[in-house]
Amino acid sequence: MQGILGSKMAMEKDKLLDWISKLVARKKVGALLLSVVFLAMFIFALLVRKEGEYVFQAKGYLDLVLNLGVTANNMALSSPQSSQTFGEQTKNTASSPNILGVNPNMVLPPPLIAAVSLGYTLSPDHPGSNFTLPIPHLPVCYLPVEKAIAMMPKVPSHSSVLKKLTYIYEQNLSRKTEFGGSDFGGYPTLKQRVDSYDIKESISVHCGFVIGVKPGTNTGFDIEDDDLRDMEQCGGVVVASAIFDKSILAGNFEEINQPRYISEYSMKTVCFYMFVDEETEAYMKASVALGSSKKNGLWRIVVVHNLPYEDPWRNGRIPKLLLHRIFPNARFSLWIDGKLQLIRDPYQILERYV
């Protein structure tokens, strides 16, 4: 009876092996089995790698503990508050029980200094005073408008005051200088470039697109005289933007992004200026409310003529980088890209970031 059962099992085993061999011989089934094998090998390799990383991290932690001079008694990191000198620390470490297998005579390096400075503290009434250092990026701590205005400096900081600014006019630009240059910034010599950073009462600077002696007048970035006079009256905070491509308005439902959450005090004391080219001005008159007052909401619209570049992006860089030249009497200036919207009071931004 046992012989009959054994022969039947052998026959069934042979049939199973024969069926498996025929099944594997097929291309699709063979490829599937091969994929399963590769997947199993890949998972196994990942598991081995993670285990190795864990061992490496544990070893690295132990090395860190040893290198920082942690004693076996308390397993605590040495801190800058400890009054031990480097030699005293080595002595104490050598006298501790050697349960970690550390050489008692091993010389340890001095303790590391904290990477984050903890010396900066905010006033108790500041909204961000409850945050731990380093202060997280969000939410941003803005003071109330009244407190932000009160925090503004009453008088300018002590520095040399620029009273007369002129531009060096060269009808034929000399493009061969000792360190190069550009048509935008002119081609100053190295000495002229270094001298331009020395603030004095009277300064002459190179500027390639400026052809005249005063920004906005026969300079290649021309602004009308009445606009220039109004701009010279801005002696506090200036918020400026520019649109030199009418497609920005067309993509924004023909509306200029108006500043929001602006206090009454800022509406009276802050200058809001929007620079546009002639083509954008014509588009605004046809589709956006722009009357003889040259006002659109909070923005005072200033039309710029005789632009130096054909690329609107390059023309927009001029007021963005040279607001301190266009508004010579302003103490602070904020630049808002034409596609963006200001949603905080200017004084809150100045208190937070300046």
ZITARA-V836802 format. One record per residue. N is the residue number from 1. RES is the residue in one letter. PHI is phi in whole degrees, -180 to 180 (none if undefined). Layout:
# ZITARA-V836802
n=N res=RES phi=PHI
n=N res=RES phi=PHI
This chain:
# ZITARA-V836802
n=1 res=M phi=none
n=2 res=Q phi=-65
n=3 res=G phi=-66
n=4 res=I phi=-65
n=5 res=L phi=-64
n=6 res=G phi=-65
n=7 res=S phi=-68
n=8 res=K phi=-65
n=9 res=M phi=-65
n=10 res=A phi=-66
n=11 res=M phi=-66
n=12 res=E phi=-65
n=13 res=K phi=-65
n=14 res=D phi=-65
n=15 res=K phi=-64
n=16 res=L phi=-65
n=17 res=L phi=-65
n=18 res=D phi=-65
n=19 res=W phi=-69
n=20 res=I phi=-65
n=21 res=S phi=-64
n=22 res=K phi=-68
n=23 res=L phi=-68
n=24 res=V phi=-68
n=25 res=A phi=-65
n=26 res=R phi=-71
n=27 res=K phi=-65
n=28 res=K phi=-67
n=29 res=V phi=-68
n=30 res=G phi=-64
n=31 res=A phi=-66
n=32 res=L phi=-65
n=33 res=L phi=-63
n=34 res=L phi=-64
n=35 res=S phi=-66
n=36 res=V phi=-63
n=37 res=V phi=-64
n=38 res=F phi=-63
n=39 res=L phi=-63
n=40 res=A phi=-63
n=41 res=M phi=-65
n=42 res=F phi=-65
n=43 res=I phi=-64
n=44 res=F phi=-62
n=45 res=A phi=-65
n=46 res=L phi=-63
n=47 res=L phi=-63
n=48 res=V phi=-65
n=49 res=R phi=-66
n=50 res=K phi=-62
n=51 res=E phi=-63
n=52 res=G phi=-66
n=53 res=E phi=-64
n=54 res=Y phi=-63
n=55 res=V phi=-64
n=56 res=F phi=-65
n=57 res=Q phi=-66
n=58 res=A phi=-64
n=59 res=K phi=-66
n=60 res=G phi=-63
n=61 res=Y phi=-65
n=62 res=L phi=-63
n=63 res=D phi=-62
n=64 res=L phi=-63
n=65 res=V phi=-61
n=66 res=L phi=-69
n=67 res=N phi=-69
n=68 res=L phi=-83
n=69 res=G phi=77
n=70 res=V phi=-82
n=71 res=T phi=-80
n=72 res=A phi=-76
n=73 res=N phi=-73
n=74 res=N phi=-117
n=75 res=M phi=51
n=76 res=A phi=-111
n=77 res=L phi=-70
n=78 res=S phi=-69
n=79 res=S phi=-119
n=80 res=P phi=-61
n=81 res=Q phi=-74
n=82 res=S phi=-67
n=83 res=S phi=-87
n=84 res=Q phi=-72
n=85 res=T phi=-84
n=86 res=F phi=-62
n=87 res=G phi=-67
n=88 res=E phi=-65
n=89 res=Q phi=-64
n=90 res=T phi=-64
n=91 res=K phi=-66
n=92 res=N phi=-65
n=93 res=T phi=-67
n=94 res=A phi=-68
n=95 res=S phi=-85
n=96 res=S phi=-80
n=97 res=P phi=-60
n=98 res=N phi=-95
n=99 res=I phi=-85
n=100 res=L phi=-94
n=101 res=G phi=75
n=102 res=V phi=-91
n=103 res=N phi=-64
n=104 res=P phi=-62
n=105 res=N phi=-92
n=106 res=M phi=-69
n=107 res=V phi=-85
n=108 res=L phi=-100
n=109 res=P phi=-73
n=110 res=P phi=-65
n=111 res=P phi=-65
n=112 res=L phi=-74
n=113 res=I phi=-93
n=114 res=A phi=-57
n=115 res=A phi=-77
n=116 res=V phi=-108
n=117 res=S phi=-75
n=118 res=L phi=-107
n=119 res=G phi=-85
n=120 res=Y phi=-88
n=121 res=T phi=-129
n=122 res=L phi=-94
n=123 res=S phi=-66
n=124 res=P phi=-59
n=125 res=D phi=-89
n=126 res=H phi=-76
n=127 res=P phi=-59
n=128 res=G phi=-95
n=129 res=S phi=-70
n=130 res=N phi=-86
n=131 res=F phi=-76
n=132 res=T phi=-83
n=133 res=L phi=-85
n=134 res=P phi=-72
n=135 res=I phi=-65
n=136 res=P phi=-66
n=137 res=H phi=-69
n=138 res=L phi=-127
n=139 res=P phi=-78
n=140 res=V phi=-78
n=141 res=C phi=-86
n=142 res=Y phi=-107
n=143 res=L phi=-70
n=144 res=P phi=-57
n=145 res=V phi=-57
n=146 res=E phi=-61
n=147 res=K phi=-71
n=148 res=A phi=-64
n=149 res=I phi=-66
n=150 res=A phi=-66
n=151 res=M phi=-80
n=152 res=M phi=-65
n=153 res=P phi=-64
n=154 res=K phi=-74
n=155 res=V phi=-129
n=156 res=P phi=-65
n=157 res=S phi=-69
n=158 res=H phi=-71
n=159 res=S phi=-163
n=160 res=S phi=-64
n=161 res=V phi=-102
n=162 res=L phi=-81
n=163 res=K phi=-108
n=164 res=K phi=-139
n=165 res=L phi=-121
n=166 res=T phi=-128
n=167 res=Y phi=-111
n=168 res=I phi=-78
n=169 res=Y phi=-102
n=170 res=E phi=-124
n=171 res=Q phi=-64
n=172 res=N phi=-115
n=173 res=L phi=-66
n=174 res=S phi=-90
n=175 res=R phi=-86
n=176 res=K phi=-103
n=177 res=T phi=-121
n=178 res=E phi=-73
n=179 res=F phi=-136
n=180 res=G phi=89
n=181 res=G phi=157
n=182 res=S phi=-154
n=183 res=D phi=-65
n=184 res=F phi=-72
n=185 res=G phi=-96
n=186 res=G phi=80
n=187 res=Y phi=-127
n=188 res=P phi=-76
n=189 res=T phi=-74
n=190 res=L phi=-63
n=191 res=K phi=-67
n=192 res=Q phi=-64
n=193 res=R phi=-66
n=194 res=V phi=-66
n=195 res=D phi=-66
n=196 res=S phi=-67
n=197 res=Y phi=-88
n=198 res=D phi=-91
n=199 res=I phi=-73
n=200 res=K phi=-134
n=201 res=E phi=-68
n=202 res=S phi=-130
n=203 res=I phi=-136
n=204 res=S phi=-120
n=205 res=V phi=-127
n=206 res=H phi=-84
n=207 res=C phi=-158
n=208 res=G phi=-61
n=209 res=F phi=-81
n=210 res=V phi=-83
n=211 res=I phi=-101
n=212 res=G phi=-99
n=213 res=V phi=-107
n=214 res=K phi=-137
n=215 res=P phi=-59
n=216 res=G phi=94
n=217 res=T phi=-125
n=218 res=N phi=51
n=219 res=T phi=-113
n=220 res=G phi=92
n=221 res=F phi=-145
n=222 res=D phi=-83
n=223 res=I phi=-126
n=224 res=E phi=-65
n=225 res=D phi=-62
n=226 res=D phi=-66
n=227 res=D phi=-68
n=228 res=L phi=-62
n=229 res=R phi=-64
n=230 res=D phi=-66
n=231 res=M phi=-67
n=232 res=E phi=-70
n=233 res=Q phi=-81
n=234 res=C phi=-78
n=235 res=G phi=-110
n=236 res=G phi=-118
n=237 res=V phi=-108
n=238 res=V phi=-122
n=239 res=V phi=-112
n=240 res=A phi=-130
n=241 res=S phi=-152
n=242 res=A phi=-154
n=243 res=I phi=-134
n=244 res=F phi=-111
n=245 res=D phi=-144
n=246 res=K phi=-65
n=247 res=S phi=-64
n=248 res=I phi=-64
n=249 res=L phi=-68
n=250 res=A phi=-64
n=251 res=G phi=-81
n=252 res=N phi=-112
n=253 res=F phi=57
n=254 res=E phi=58
n=255 res=E phi=-130
n=256 res=I phi=-87
n=257 res=N phi=-66
n=258 res=Q phi=-87
n=259 res=P phi=-61
n=260 res=R phi=-122
n=261 res=Y phi=57
n=262 res=I phi=-96
n=263 res=S phi=-73
n=264 res=E phi=-62
n=265 res=Y phi=-64
n=266 res=S phi=-68
n=267 res=M phi=-62
n=268 res=K phi=-90
n=269 res=T phi=-112
n=270 res=V phi=-97
n=271 res=C phi=-92
n=272 res=F phi=-112
n=273 res=Y phi=-126
n=274 res=M phi=-121
n=275 res=F phi=-93
n=276 res=V phi=-136
n=277 res=D phi=-93
n=278 res=E phi=-65
n=279 res=E phi=-66
n=280 res=T phi=-67
n=281 res=E phi=-62
n=282 res=A phi=-63
n=283 res=Y phi=-66
n=284 res=M phi=-68
n=285 res=K phi=-65
n=286 res=A phi=-84
n=287 res=S phi=-127
n=288 res=V phi=-118
n=289 res=A phi=-65
n=290 res=L phi=-147
n=291 res=G phi=-100
n=292 res=S phi=-70
n=293 res=S phi=-75
n=294 res=K phi=59
n=295 res=K phi=-116
n=296 res=N phi=-135
n=297 res=G phi=67
n=298 res=L phi=-83
n=299 res=W phi=-79
n=300 res=R phi=-93
n=301 res=I phi=-85
n=302 res=V phi=-119
n=303 res=V phi=-90
n=304 res=V phi=-105
n=305 res=H phi=-113
n=306 res=N phi=55
n=307 res=L phi=-67
n=308 res=P phi=-78
n=309 res=Y phi=-124
n=310 res=E phi=-83
n=311 res=D phi=-81
n=312 res=P phi=-59
n=313 res=W phi=-64
n=314 res=R phi=-70
n=315 res=N phi=-65
n=316 res=G phi=-68
n=317 res=R phi=-71
n=318 res=I phi=-66
n=319 res=P phi=-68
n=320 res=K phi=-64
n=321 res=L phi=-91
n=322 res=L phi=-121
n=323 res=L phi=-62
n=324 res=H phi=-69
n=325 res=R phi=-89
n=326 res=I phi=-73
n=327 res=F phi=-115
n=328 res=P phi=-68
n=329 res=N phi=-101
n=330 res=A phi=-76
n=331 res=R phi=-89
n=332 res=F phi=-136
n=333 res=S phi=-138
n=334 res=L phi=-120
n=335 res=W phi=-109
n=336 res=I phi=-121
n=337 res=D phi=-61
n=338 res=G phi=-61
n=339 res=K phi=-86
n=340 res=L phi=-101
n=341 res=Q phi=-132
n=342 res=L phi=-81
n=343 res=I phi=-122
n=344 res=R phi=-136
n=345 res=D phi=-65
n=346 res=P phi=-55
n=347 res=Y phi=-68
n=348 res=Q phi=-66
n=349 res=I phi=-67
n=350 res=L phi=-64
n=351 res=E phi=-66
n=352 res=R phi=-76
n=353 res=Y phi=-110
n=354 res=V phi=-116
